[in-house]
Amino acid sequence: MKLEQPARAWWKEAAVYQIYPRSFCDSNGDGVGDLPGILQKLDYLQQLGVDVLWLNPVYRSPGVDNGYDISDYRAIDPVFGTMEDFDRLLEEVHRRGMRLVMDLVVNHTSDRHPWFIESRQSRQSPRRDWYIWRDGVNGGPPNNWGANFGGSAWTQDEATGQYYLHLFAPQQPDLNWENPAVRDAVFEMMDFWFQKGIDGFRMDVISLISKGGFADGPLRPDGLYGDPSPQCANGPRVHEYLREMNRRVLSRYDCLTVGENAGNTPELACRYAGFETEELKMAFQFDLMDVDGGERDKWSARRCWKLADIKDVMTRWQTELEGKAWNALFWENHDQPRSVSRFGDAGSEENRVRSAKMLATCLFLMQGTPYIYQGEELGLVNRRFTCLEEIDDVQTRGNCADRLAHGARLADVMETVNYISREHARAPMPWSAAPQGGFTTGAPWIPLHPDYPFLNAEAQQADPDSVYHYYRKLLALRKSSMALLYGHYALQLPNSQQVYAYTRTLNGEQALVLCNFSGETAPCPLLRGRTEHPPALANYAGGPAEEALRPWECAVYLHQTGQSL
């Protein structure tokens, strides 16, 4: 059977680097990262080999959810700098041949946005139906829905007596996308940024913008509130809205668009981001993040993952999207803990380095666009929190408060926090062994990981065997091979409980990727006859030496098959 190579596109061949601006680099000593700080590090990012920078929100915001509560979509928050700083950053990104993607947060706004301020003034306000207002039921909220950050998804407004919907914090009221005026305002705002020259959007919780009803939801696993997802995720008009967005805005620009899609499946991904659907270019999947319950049951007791589940998830997504849609590949982002602590081994320096390299090799050589979160290229790990007072994150605080209020033991809550909280990803970037890791000359907004004196970018740039330099080689290898960019994926050794092995094949070129997901030596019969040839990439010097992979070992072999697919 001959498989056709997918049509080439720059966003398929690119590697994306996600920047959490608050924690990336502080240029003025106020303890908060900013746009001039990002500008200072563009050479570092270019040398790493990434092509696209994705910025978490830098719009004006009260900062309840670190920028995901936006009060002005067309202004830069002063904590990050000025619009002139943004324009300068965009110019320098483009001068280096890279591109810039913004975060689009349009399921909700801040409660301090002028739209909501006007909406809540009275039931007759011209913007009342820009948001979702409902009467209470039996002296309580309209239904039993729980918010993603703890507590009810409804807050009563004293002035009018009605409740407004907020699927996240009370300060993040949901917009009413049923109203055409809301869509007009959103699309005009998007066009404003495209006219400035940006190269696309990552779309926050975009699958939630269409609500399909307001009945009570099934109780969540913790039994505290109802789950709004069946009526809010992938709602009845979401594809209509995205096609309208594409028609009116996106189709006019050569851009990258990727959706954060709750409850995504391969079938849904082909609807949101199918090559012929005229909606988005990619849609994130969270099945991989759920192999340990990290999405479905995040705040209950820690769960272990199995390699078989990772294989099943990724093979299903690779197979079912092939020829239909494009994968978005990630281990980490601002909402996830560090992948080495979660899927690798942070117990020793040797295993930290090996498992960080192995994880990147396994995922980022599959078909799809890699998304690298800041510090992932250094193999950063989780820190250990001893009390909730050390936590800044609104999601972690809210959900832990719910658990404690309903009888959970503090020790169990802290175990969950230390495993899965997104606070781990938000610690400031360690640039050097200087005070505060070279991140700031002041007091950082949250503490750095205590290991920064030896686990930092400067040290790794000086070490040719570091995780940083391995990422450089990995990204260069991916771009050098059409098989690694566009080739057919095929799982190998499906029954191995330690080794994830697969091939990528295209027009006579084949790559074999071997990854040991354990701290023990793992048999690997696919190495037979290969060990006398050097691998194209490996995390042990010289590559595998026999028909087995050492702890956390990975290797990539390229060869010509002599025949086409």
TORMI-805991 format. One line per 2 residues: number of its first residue (from 1); for each residue x, y, z of C-alpha. Coordinates in pm, 1 decimal, m for minus. Example, Ala and Ser with C-alpha at 12.3 -4.5 7.8 and 13.67 -1.06 7.14 Angstrom:
// residues 2
1) 1230.0,m450.0,780.0  1367.0,m106.0,714.0
This chain:
// residues 565
1) 0.0,0.0,0.0  137.9,339.6,m94.9
3) 58.3,621.8,147.8  59.9,977.2,20.9
5) 279.6,1232.0,193.5  67.2,1500.5,358.9
7) 82.7,1841.8,198.6  375.9,2035.5,336.0
9) 318.3,2338.7,558.1  551.4,2549.3,770.4
11) 348.7,2485.9,1086.8  380.3,2109.5,1040.8
13) 759.6,2130.2,1016.7  802.0,2385.4,1294.8
15) 882.2,2331.5,1662.0  690.2,2556.2,1902.2
17) 836.3,2693.7,2226.0  585.9,2803.6,2487.8
19) 678.8,3104.0,2701.9  507.5,3178.3,3031.8
21) 605.4,3547.5,3033.7  562.8,3603.5,3407.0
23) 829.5,3340.8,3477.1  1062.5,3363.5,3177.1
25) 1296.7,3658.7,3223.9  1262.7,3982.0,3421.7
27) 1439.5,4283.1,3268.3  1358.6,4551.0,3528.3
29) 1404.2,4383.1,3866.5  1039.8,4387.2,3977.0
31) 1036.9,4007.6,4010.5  800.4,3946.0,3718.6
33) 909.9,3838.5,3372.9  833.3,4078.4,3089.4
35) 849.6,4139.4,2714.7  1195.6,4304.7,2717.3
37) 1314.8,3998.9,2910.0  1190.9,3770.7,2632.7
39) 1366.7,3993.6,2380.6  1695.0,3941.1,2568.3
41) 1663.8,3562.8,2524.5  1574.9,3541.9,2155.4
43) 1926.3,3431.5,2060.7  1902.2,3146.3,2312.5
45) 1575.7,3033.4,2156.4  1708.9,3063.0,1803.2
47) 2014.5,2855.3,1896.4  1788.5,2592.0,2049.6
49) 1631.0,2546.4,1708.1  1270.2,2639.7,1770.5
51) 1067.8,2814.5,1502.6  759.8,2952.0,1676.9
53) 719.1,3128.1,2011.1  382.8,3095.8,2183.6
55) 323.0,3357.6,2451.8  82.3,3295.5,2735.3
57) m142.9,3602.3,2781.9  25.5,3940.9,2807.3
59) m295.6,4143.0,2777.2  m414.6,4382.8,3047.5
61) m549.7,4175.9,3335.5  m615.4,4194.4,3711.6
63) m408.2,3875.4,3733.8  m651.3,3654.0,3926.0
65) m558.4,3367.5,3692.3  m221.9,3505.0,3580.7
67) m351.4,3671.7,3267.8  m634.2,3436.9,3172.2
69) m876.6,3694.3,3311.7  m848.4,3966.5,3049.3
71) m981.7,4318.1,3105.1  m854.0,4469.4,2776.6
73) m776.8,4252.2,2473.5  m600.6,4534.0,2287.2
75) m358.8,4648.7,2556.6  m40.2,4503.5,2706.5
77) m49.9,4465.9,3082.3  196.8,4714.7,3234.9
79) 361.6,4437.0,3435.5  487.5,4296.5,3102.6
81) 576.7,4628.0,2938.2  418.1,4840.8,2667.9
83) 275.4,4794.1,2321.2  601.3,4940.6,2191.7
85) 785.5,4658.2,2371.3  556.3,4406.6,2204.1
87) 609.0,4559.2,1860.7  985.2,4550.8,1910.2
89) 972.3,4187.6,2021.4  761.5,4088.1,1721.8
91) 1000.7,4266.2,1485.5  1304.3,4089.5,1633.9
93) 1133.9,3748.7,1629.9  1061.7,3791.1,1260.1
95) 1411.3,3922.4,1189.7  1548.8,3592.5,1322.7
97) 1321.6,3390.8,1096.0  1092.5,3283.5,1378.9
99) 721.7,3341.9,1429.3  504.9,3457.5,1718.5
101) 174.9,3307.5,1833.5  m51.5,3472.2,2091.8
103) m290.8,3315.7,2342.8  m657.7,3372.9,2257.1
105) m882.9,3364.5,2564.0  m1242.2,3416.5,2450.7
107) m1452.1,3165.3,2643.7  m1450.5,3421.9,2924.2
109) m1321.5,3765.5,3019.8  m1227.9,3930.8,3346.6
111) m1513.6,4057.7,3559.4  m1336.2,4393.9,3525.1
113) m1368.4,4398.4,3147.7  m1587.6,4694.2,3037.5
115) m1821.7,4446.6,2867.3  m1899.1,4269.3,3195.2
117) m1909.6,4588.2,3400.0  m2183.2,4710.2,3167.4
119) m2352.5,4370.4,3155.4  m2400.7,4349.8,3531.9
121) m2538.6,4702.1,3572.1  m2899.6,4593.5,3522.0
123) m3112.5,4325.2,3361.1  m3189.1,4576.8,3085.6
125) m2824.8,4657.4,3006.9  m2748.1,4656.6,2631.2
127) m2467.8,4409.3,2703.8  m2665.8,4192.0,2946.5
129) m2674.5,3900.1,2702.7  m2303.3,3925.0,2626.0
131) m2266.7,3693.1,2926.6  m2468.8,3400.8,3063.4
133) m2715.9,3506.1,3333.2  m2975.6,3281.5,3495.1
135) m3224.1,3292.9,3781.6  m3149.2,3074.6,4080.7
137) m3342.6,2757.8,4168.7  m3486.7,2690.9,4515.2
139) m3277.6,2961.0,4673.4  m2952.4,2837.2,4520.6
141) m2761.1,2838.8,4190.7  m2931.1,2750.2,3860.0
143) m2777.9,2401.0,3862.4  m2517.6,2186.3,4039.6
145) m2221.0,2263.3,3814.6  m1878.4,2294.8,3972.9
147) m1611.0,2533.8,3851.2  m1273.7,2409.5,3733.9
149) m1104.7,2608.2,4008.7  m1325.1,2479.3,4290.5
151) m1664.3,2582.6,4422.8  m1980.5,2645.2,4224.7
153) m1970.0,2753.6,3859.9  m2231.0,3020.1,3942.3
155) m2198.5,3344.1,4138.8  m2496.0,3555.4,4238.4
157) m2476.1,3923.9,4157.6  m2629.3,4129.7,4436.6
159) m2733.8,4418.9,4213.6  m2970.5,4216.1,3994.3
161) m3021.9,3898.0,4195.0  m2929.4,3672.5,3903.9
163) m2637.8,3430.5,3877.9  m2367.5,3448.3,3613.1
165) m2178.6,3145.9,3480.0  m1803.5,3108.5,3526.7
167) m1655.6,2770.9,3441.0  m1331.8,2888.0,3603.6
169) m1284.1,3151.8,3876.6  m1571.9,3382.1,3983.0
171) m1368.8,3667.8,3832.2  m1384.9,3495.8,3489.0
173) m1745.1,3521.9,3362.2  m1823.5,3318.6,3051.0
175) m1909.8,3504.8,2731.2  m2234.7,3424.7,2551.8
177) m2126.7,3315.6,2203.9  m2491.1,3278.9,2101.5
179) m2491.2,3658.2,2068.9  m2364.1,3765.9,1722.9
181) m2234.2,4092.1,1870.9  m1996.6,3894.1,2093.3
183) m1860.7,3707.9,1793.8  m1821.7,4032.6,1599.9
185) m1620.4,4185.9,1884.2  m1397.7,3878.9,1918.0
187) m1326.8,3856.1,1546.2  m1246.4,4227.1,1523.8
189) m1002.4,4188.0,1812.8  m832.7,3890.0,1645.2
191) m793.3,4087.9,1324.8  m634.8,4371.9,1524.1
193) m350.4,4138.7,1629.2  m310.9,3983.7,1285.7
195) m281.1,4332.7,1139.1  4.4,4390.2,1382.0
197) 179.9,4093.1,1224.4  138.1,3799.9,1464.0
199) 146.8,3449.3,1316.7  m142.6,3276.3,1487.3
201) m328.2,3189.0,1803.9  m333.3,2915.4,2063.1
203) m698.8,2912.0,2164.3  m770.8,2866.1,2532.7
205) m1052.9,2618.0,2619.4  m1201.9,2687.3,2277.5
207) m1420.0,2375.1,2284.8  m1624.4,2529.9,2569.4
209) m1762.7,2830.6,2383.1  m2093.0,2662.8,2288.2
211) m2314.5,2557.2,2578.8  m2567.9,2285.8,2499.4
213) m2798.3,2318.3,2799.4  m2807.6,2403.5,3167.6
215) m2940.4,2091.1,3339.5  m2767.9,1940.7,3643.4
217) m2453.9,1749.5,3549.5  m2343.9,1405.3,3669.4
219) m2155.0,1421.4,3996.9  m1779.7,1441.7,3962.3
221) m1563.4,1165.5,4115.1  m1522.7,1368.3,4435.3
223) m1900.2,1393.5,4467.6  m1890.2,1766.5,4546.7
225) m2038.8,1922.4,4233.4  m2189.1,1828.5,3899.3
227) m1975.0,1807.4,3587.2  m2064.3,2073.7,3327.2
229) m1858.6,1904.7,3055.0  m2138.0,1700.2,2892.6
231) m2323.8,2023.3,2816.0  m2031.7,2266.1,2776.7
233) m1750.1,2076.1,2602.7  m1783.5,2038.8,2225.0
235) m2126.5,2199.7,2229.0  m2381.3,2201.8,1946.9
237) m2264.5,2520.4,1773.0  m1889.3,2513.2,1838.6
239) m1800.3,2405.0,1484.8  m2035.4,2665.2,1338.1
241) m1858.9,2933.6,1542.6  m1510.1,2817.1,1442.0
243) m1601.7,2798.1,1075.0  m1731.8,3153.6,1102.1
245) m1405.5,3254.1,1271.8  m1209.5,3090.2,994.0
247) m1416.6,3248.8,719.3  m1406.2,3598.8,865.0
249) m1052.2,3606.2,1005.2  m822.8,3304.0,995.3
251) m853.1,3221.9,625.5  m712.3,3564.7,541.3
253) m374.8,3487.9,702.6  m103.4,3222.8,670.9
255) m125.1,3132.4,1037.7  m87.9,2859.1,1296.7
257) m396.3,2788.0,1505.5  m421.3,2525.4,1778.1
259) m713.9,2468.8,2009.2  m714.7,2362.0,2371.7
261) m1000.0,2115.7,2342.4  m1143.9,1959.6,2656.1
263) m1275.6,1608.9,2598.0  m1098.1,1580.9,2264.8
265) m1094.8,1250.3,2076.3  m936.1,1157.0,1743.7
267) m1278.8,1179.6,1582.4  m1337.4,1526.9,1727.4
269) m985.9,1637.3,1634.3  m1062.6,1551.9,1273.0
271) m1368.2,1775.7,1297.7  m1188.4,2065.2,1466.3
273) m865.7,2041.8,1268.6  m927.2,1818.7,972.0
275) m740.6,1916.3,658.7  m1072.8,1992.0,485.7
277) m1281.9,2130.4,773.3  m1180.6,2498.6,754.6
279) m1165.8,2543.9,1131.0  m826.8,2504.6,1308.0
281) m485.5,2369.8,1208.7  m440.2,2153.9,1521.6
283) m624.1,2060.4,1840.1  m449.1,1950.8,2160.2
285) m545.5,1613.0,2301.3  m530.5,1537.1,2672.9
287) m559.2,1158.6,2665.7  m184.1,1138.7,2723.5
289) m216.7,1364.1,3027.0  m489.7,1135.8,3160.0
291) m299.9,806.7,3172.5  m242.4,875.2,3543.9
293) m579.9,1042.5,3600.7  m423.4,1384.7,3562.3
295) m714.5,1527.3,3365.1  m1011.1,1310.9,3458.5
297) m949.9,1290.3,3833.3  m668.5,1536.0,3895.2
299) m730.3,1624.2,4258.0  m792.6,1281.8,4404.8
301) m519.0,1043.7,4517.4  m215.0,995.9,4294.7
303) m244.6,727.2,4027.7  32.5,535.2,3854.6
305) 65.9,525.2,3479.1  141.1,225.1,3258.3
307) 345.4,228.6,2942.0  74.1,20.4,2774.5
309) m168.0,309.2,2823.2  77.0,560.8,2675.3
311) 125.8,333.2,2373.9  m247.2,288.2,2327.7
313) m314.3,661.4,2345.3  m40.4,775.7,2112.9
315) m82.9,493.2,1862.2  m454.2,565.7,1838.7
317) m390.5,936.4,1777.6  m110.9,873.4,1528.9
319) m314.9,616.8,1337.1  m658.7,780.1,1336.6
321) m534.2,1126.9,1239.7  m304.0,1008.0,960.9
323) m408.4,1165.9,634.3  m695.9,1349.6,802.8
325) m553.4,1593.5,1059.6  m230.1,1695.4,1230.5
327) m116.7,1607.1,1582.4  m2.6,1860.2,1843.4
329) 262.6,1687.3,2057.8  335.9,1790.6,2415.9
331) 449.8,1654.1,2751.4  432.0,1985.2,2935.7
333) 261.3,2321.0,2941.8  167.8,2585.6,3197.9
335) m114.4,2362.0,3329.2  93.0,2046.0,3382.6
337) 371.8,1945.9,3622.5  721.3,1869.0,3496.8
339) 729.6,1559.7,3276.5  1054.3,1417.5,3417.7
341) 897.1,1404.1,3764.4  579.5,1254.5,3621.0
343) 691.2,1013.2,3348.3  1069.8,992.9,3396.1
345) 1303.7,970.5,3694.2  1399.9,1275.5,3897.6
347) 1560.9,1065.2,4169.6  1919.3,1106.3,4050.5
349) 2102.9,1347.7,3824.1  2202.9,1069.1,3586.5
351) 1847.0,941.6,3546.5  1703.1,1291.6,3528.3
353) 1919.3,1367.0,3225.7  1859.7,1030.9,3057.2
355) 1485.8,1023.0,3109.9  1444.0,1385.6,2995.8
357) 1620.8,1302.3,2670.4  1422.3,980.3,2627.6
359) 1085.4,1147.6,2679.1  1162.1,1414.1,2419.2
361) 1283.8,1154.3,2169.3  977.1,936.6,2206.9
363) 713.8,1204.5,2161.3  871.6,1466.8,1938.9
365) 966.4,1225.2,1659.6  606.2,1119.0,1605.1
367) 397.3,1277.4,1330.8  290.1,1617.6,1455.2
369) 417.1,1954.9,1571.6  625.2,1951.3,1894.0
371) 530.2,2198.3,2167.5  815.1,2254.9,2413.8
373) 739.5,2432.6,2739.5  1002.2,2667.8,2881.8
375) 1258.2,2477.9,3088.1  1156.3,2142.7,2942.9
377) 1467.5,2164.6,2725.1  1669.3,2169.2,3049.6
379) 1491.6,1870.3,3202.0  1350.1,2076.2,3489.9
381) 1173.0,1885.0,3766.7  902.1,1942.9,4027.6
383) 991.1,2104.9,4357.9  851.5,1984.5,4690.5
385) 594.2,2198.8,4869.0  543.8,2154.1,5242.1
387) 222.7,2356.9,5289.3  m53.0,2516.3,5084.5
389) 61.6,2862.8,5187.8  352.7,2817.6,4947.1
391) 111.9,2786.5,4652.8  14.2,3086.5,4437.3
393) m196.9,2905.2,4177.1  m573.0,2969.8,4197.6
395) m660.3,2627.0,4055.5  m451.3,2439.2,4309.8
397) m570.4,2647.0,4603.7  m938.1,2620.5,4513.0
399) m945.1,2247.2,4455.1  m738.5,2171.9,4764.4
401) m975.2,2386.2,4972.8  m1267.5,2179.4,4841.9
403) m1096.7,1853.2,4936.2  m999.3,1973.0,5283.7
405) m1348.0,2108.8,5350.3  m1488.9,1766.0,5274.1
407) m1262.2,1570.4,5504.8  m944.4,1495.2,5309.3
409) m620.4,1460.5,5506.5  m372.4,1744.4,5454.2
411) m94.0,1491.4,5393.2  m293.7,1334.1,5109.4
413) m371.9,1674.8,4962.4  m4.1,1772.9,4967.2
415) 94.4,1445.3,4800.9  m141.6,1530.4,4516.0
417) m5.3,1886.3,4495.7  354.4,1767.4,4479.7
419) 269.2,1527.7,4199.3  26.4,1709.9,3972.8
421) m8.0,2082.6,4053.3  55.6,2323.2,3769.7
423) 248.9,2541.4,4015.0  556.0,2328.7,3933.7
425) 564.8,2457.9,3576.0  532.5,2820.6,3681.1
427) 850.2,2857.4,3883.9  1081.0,3116.4,3723.7
429) 1322.2,3000.9,3455.8  1673.8,2937.0,3593.4
431) 1917.4,3108.6,3360.4  2235.6,3083.2,3568.0
433) 2379.3,3014.8,3913.7  2354.1,3387.0,3996.8
435) 2119.7,3496.8,4277.1  1758.9,3414.5,4182.8
437) 1892.5,3211.7,3892.5  1956.6,3519.3,3680.7
439) 1579.8,3546.0,3636.3  1556.1,3875.3,3825.1
441) 1767.5,4115.3,4029.0  1476.1,4157.4,4268.6
443) 1248.8,3921.7,4460.0  1079.1,3674.6,4221.4
445) 700.5,3665.5,4221.1  720.5,3298.7,4324.9
447) 1036.6,3113.5,4432.5  1269.0,2937.1,4192.2
449) 1332.8,2566.1,4223.7  1604.3,2530.7,4489.4
451) 1824.9,2333.7,4247.1  1884.4,2635.9,4022.5
453) 2253.0,2681.0,4127.5  2340.4,2371.3,3922.7
455) 2027.1,2310.4,3714.4  2021.1,2614.6,3486.6
457) 2052.5,2718.0,3123.1  2405.6,2858.2,3145.2
459) 2545.4,2536.5,3291.7  2373.9,2327.7,3025.7
461) 2488.8,2544.2,2739.6  2844.4,2480.8,2859.1
463) 2791.5,2102.0,2880.9  2781.2,1925.2,2541.1
465) 2607.6,1622.6,2700.6  2327.2,1827.3,2858.9
467) 1956.2,1797.8,2797.3  1967.2,2137.9,2625.2
469) 2218.1,2026.3,2363.4  2031.5,1699.8,2314.3
471) 1717.0,1898.6,2231.7  1916.4,2095.2,1973.5
473) 2026.9,1770.2,1807.1  1677.0,1623.2,1827.9
475) 1510.1,1921.7,1661.5  1778.9,1933.2,1391.3
477) 1737.6,1559.5,1324.4  1361.1,1593.6,1293.0
479) 1397.2,1868.4,1033.1  1658.7,1674.8,837.4
481) 1433.8,1378.7,762.1  1113.0,1379.8,560.3
483) 1031.7,1044.5,718.5  1043.6,1201.7,1066.2
485) 835.5,1496.3,950.2  571.7,1323.7,740.4
487) 632.6,948.8,753.7  384.5,674.6,841.2
489) 387.8,570.5,1208.8  387.5,200.9,1301.1
491) 408.2,66.1,1656.3  667.8,m205.4,1721.1
493) 698.7,m442.9,2021.1  339.0,m372.9,2126.6
495) 356.0,m613.7,2422.5  674.9,m480.5,2580.5
497) 605.1,m331.2,2921.6  929.1,m129.7,2916.2
499) 1011.7,m34.0,2558.1  816.9,204.3,2337.0
501) 933.7,136.9,1980.7  796.4,265.6,1652.5
503) 896.5,332.8,1294.7  837.7,632.4,1069.6
505) 851.3,547.2,699.9  825.2,755.7,384.3
507) 934.9,687.7,26.1  1213.7,444.8,105.7
509) 1343.8,618.9,417.3  1271.1,469.7,757.7
511) 1342.7,582.8,1114.3  1334.1,339.5,1406.0
513) 1277.0,501.7,1747.6  1354.3,296.9,2060.1
515) 1277.6,422.3,2411.3  1311.7,245.7,2747.4
517) 1051.7,386.1,2986.6  1204.1,217.9,3291.3
519) 1499.0,229.1,3526.4  1585.3,m133.9,3443.4
521) 1759.8,m292.7,3147.4  1495.1,m387.1,2890.4
523) 1520.3,m657.5,2620.0  1489.5,m509.5,2271.2
525) 1511.8,m765.0,1986.7  1481.3,m484.6,1730.9
527) 1846.0,m402.1,1805.3  1962.3,m729.5,1648.8
529) 2203.5,m645.5,1368.9  2194.4,m272.8,1440.1
531) 2442.5,m219.7,1721.5  2742.0,m225.0,1488.8
533) 2604.0,88.2,1320.8  2596.5,419.0,1506.0
535) 2250.0,558.2,1572.7  2149.9,896.8,1437.5
537) 2076.3,1002.7,1795.6  2114.1,839.9,2137.0
539) 2125.1,940.1,2501.0  2410.7,701.5,2591.3
541) 2751.4,756.1,2433.9  2784.6,532.7,2130.1
543) 2427.5,410.3,2153.2  2305.4,61.2,2253.1
545) 2577.2,m201.6,2282.2  2369.6,m522.4,2269.2
547) 2012.5,m644.2,2222.8  1885.6,m451.4,2522.2
549) 1827.5,m93.0,2626.0  1987.2,34.7,2944.8
551) 1783.2,231.2,3203.5  1597.9,518.7,3033.7
553) 1798.9,461.3,2714.5  1678.5,579.3,2376.2
555) 1818.7,555.0,2025.5  1710.9,655.3,1675.2
557) 1823.7,467.9,1362.4  1777.8,593.8,1006.8
559) 1808.6,373.3,701.7  1682.3,329.6,347.6
561) 1424.0,55.0,302.4  1483.0,28.3,m68.3
563) 1115.5,59.3,m149.2  835.7,308.0,m128.3
565) 538.5,288.0,99.8
